[in-house]
Amino acid sequence: MDLNYSPEELAFRDEVRTFMETKLPKDIAQKVKTKKNLTKEDQERWHAALNEAGYLNAHWPTDFGGKGWNAIQRDIFDVESEAAGGPRVVPFGLNMLAPVLHAFGSKEQQDHYLPRILDGTDWWCQGYSEPGAGSDLASLKMSAVLDDSGENYIVNGQKTWTTLGQHADWIFCLVRTSNEGKPQEGISFLLIDMNTPGVEVRPIILLEGTHEVNEVWFTDVKVPVANRVGEENKGWTIAKYLLVHERSGIACVGDALASLDHLKHIAEDQKKDGKALAEDPFFAARLAQIEIDISAMRTTNMRVQQAGMEGKEIGPQVSQLKITGTVLRQSINDLTRRALGPYAMPFVSEALEGGSNAETFGPDYANPLAADYFNHRKTSIYGGSNEIQRNIIAKMTLS
Amino acid sequence: MNFNHTEERQMLADMAERFVRENLSIDDRHKAASRDDGFSRERFAEMAELGLVGALFSEEAGGFGGTGFDIAVVFEALGKGLVTEPFLPSLLAGTALAKAGRTDDVEAIASGEALYAFAHGEPSSRYTLEHVSTTAKKAGDGYTLGGNKAVVLGGTTADHLVVSARTSGSVDDADGISLFLVDAKSDGVHIRGYSTIDGYPAAEIALKDAAAELIGDEGLAIETIRAVNSTGALAVSAEALGAIEVCIYMTMDYLKTRTQFGRPIGTFQALQHRMVDMMGEREQIRSAVINAAGHLLGDQRDWHVSAAKNLIGRSGRMIAEESIQMHGGIAMTWEYAVAHYAKRVIMIDHLFGDVDHHLEQIIKLGRAA
């Protein structure tokens, strides 16, 4: 064990810092730091900058152009990027579909889709959940039936919670291709062009008024059989692979550290009885508790990632990191809203838009923070709710 | 001791509940909150007509209720409908005016014919009641005020403002604070309105040589301000209780009807125990609200109000967050009502002192005793 960074690791950190200073667009970093909504164009510019430096697919296997980073390097990149105000990459193409194509895609599929993910030609979204299939994902009903020619599936049904589906060109879906046997045994993995007739995206407005997620409706949508990844009725294996194998950012360590930093800044600026709130013993105790937890989580995250790269079974630990990471992130959100006192209340939603000049009330950092607290309640629900993660851990360790 | 309401108060509670149930669906509520005023003037007039505002004040003050229990039953009902009509601003201003013996003003509030707001908090006061930097200067028979007031509930639509200002002493002194009545439409009063994240109208108010009339004794308003704050804290604690009841009802219903893995999710023990814990905390909150209501006019007011408000901040948060979590994604949507109840419960923590502020009050009172 050695908790000191090696000279190579320090050099890598400098390289990443230099990249953030020179290549991360300042206007985008400013939006991230002031918690403004990013446009599709912002995300595309950021992805392009990362792609140019080879960072966009650094997590991919080296055979597919990845950099073969170890857990320490991944941590360094995550923490430096978040500290600089780098947006989280949109994960659906890069971190979800790409690993599936690496492992299960045909050569044609890999050659066609992977470059388009990297250069931004295709914006992907995820079609997993349905209104009746949330935690019980395997009960999904959206059907894909072969037409008479045998060359196309005809897809009917509805997906929901489709994050950024309003921007997407393509959606990868779990669909039902058989009702025989166990529900898991009749699922296939299908790539669907959102511009196909019969695909309709309807917005879902979240509790704080933002539009991130959507319903996607499919009515007699014709999808070439060639768009199926892997064998028919083997989609559940792919879905499970995805759950376990691309979880490197799941603890969101960099995001937690950057948010903690923001909270500390607020706690110095806010006054209680003439002194900085950070000096209030009640508040200071809560802040200290969070710092302890983040410090431990950061090491857990690196330990688990490293073990995974060494080929060890890390399923339960990955699920644990999802729970610890989201709960910790939510506790930072909670303390941040409380730091504002009465100024947590005023809310001007228009001011969340990048170019908005809408007047806000209270300290300049206040407006988005209660909304951010409410919005982050989603993190313990999505990506397999924390209850489902506990089921996974229990199943793998108790039975 | 007796834990049943008098017949009269039970009638008040039933009437308030019935009105909210019959007139304030979540859609009605959103429609009202999205108006320029942030509420429906017609509905507020109707509710005042029924006596729901008058019930907040004692007979000698110009109402026909005014005990902690009267306030609690009305606000619990308001919490069940997330009512944005200006009950809370009326209660705060009316309580201050009642202490100053301004019966005519209280009667105007109780009948719903005029809207009043209580402008006390300032941009840097946080929850410290003594922190007043707004100043009052003698001018002829009256005064003029200068300073800034923050997050004034109902500030946008008020006809009259009850404003705290310093007639002597320095910021954070308990002595030297006075209360004034200011015509909201007069020169020197600049009001910038907005909605809070849970949908209630509020405003920032800048005062510049605003003409003001002193109410109560000069320099001795701090006790009145403390009473107003405690009354407000009790009211929103009861309101939070009403919202919590809805959270629990909706979550319970969802657990019984939402099916995953071939059975209602309420059959899973992992959720059952958490639902049971939520109900246990709800009972704690109900008792704390009863304690605070019963002591509102007594000498243990501060301890019991702080206890209730701390519990709302702590257990109320747990119930609000768990209600969302146990529903799952659906509770993250604007369209599903439980999200709005959860938001109200959470934001009530930011009114009249949060969970830590009241914990600190309890510690101070404990050491003083």
Interface residues (C-beta under 8 A of the other chain):
Chain A: S129 G132 A133 G134 S135 D136 S139 T160 W161 I204 I205 L206 L207 E208 G209 Q270 K271 K272 D273 G274 D280 F282 F283 R286 D334 R337 R338 L340 G341 P342 Y343 A344 M345 P346 F347 V348 E359 F361 G362 A370 A371 Y373 F374 R377 K378 S380 I381 Y382 S385 N386 E387 R390
Chain B: G121 P123 S124 R126 Y127 T128 H131 A150 V151 D172 R192 Y194 S195 T196 I197 D198 Y200 A202 E204 T259 Q260 F261 G262 I265 A270 L271 R317 E321 I324 Q325 G328 G329 A331 M332 T333 W334 E335 A339 H340 A342 K343 I346 M347 D349 H350 L351 D354 V355 D356 L359 E360
